[in-house]
Amino acid sequence: MDTGSNASSQKKASMTDRGEDLEAVLGRYCELLAAGEYFEAHEVLEEAWHPLRRRDDPLRHPVKGLINAAIAFEHLKRDRPKSRRVARRAMEGYERRVSDDPRLEEAKAAVERLRKSWGI
């Protein structure tokens, strides 16, 4: 019995592949944004985005937009010379992709609060 390969397979499976629902992942994304853990928020949501993309889910583009928003805030947090410009470009990706899907309302509200506080 090779338990190592099974454990490895489970680690590679994304959160939504393992049965965790997108709502829970979005809740975690919001918690991480509120804590200023923008890169981690991006990682959590990106993990959930891959299965959406693979199955051509209508939420794949709006979720990618939320990922872009988290990256924008991470650039601002790092405060490098070109951070503001890079963050604005990432926010443009958010604006192009975000939708009015009610499942995204909490995440969109979190992004908008951060946008105001960062002034972008």
Number of C-alpha atoms within 10 A of each C-alpha: 5 6 8 9 10 11 10 10 10 13 11 12 14 17 22 17 15 11 9 12 12 19 13 12 19 22 15 17 26 23 16 18 23 15 10 16 17 25 18 17 26 23 15 19 23 20 17 23 23 18 17 20 15 9 9 11 11 12 19 19 20 22 26 24 23 28 25 23 31 30 23 28 29 21 22 20 17 10 11 10 10 10 17 20 14 17 22 17 15 21 24 15 20 25 15 12 17 19 18 9 11 8 13 19 13 15 20 22 12 15 21 14 13 18 15 9 9 12 8 15
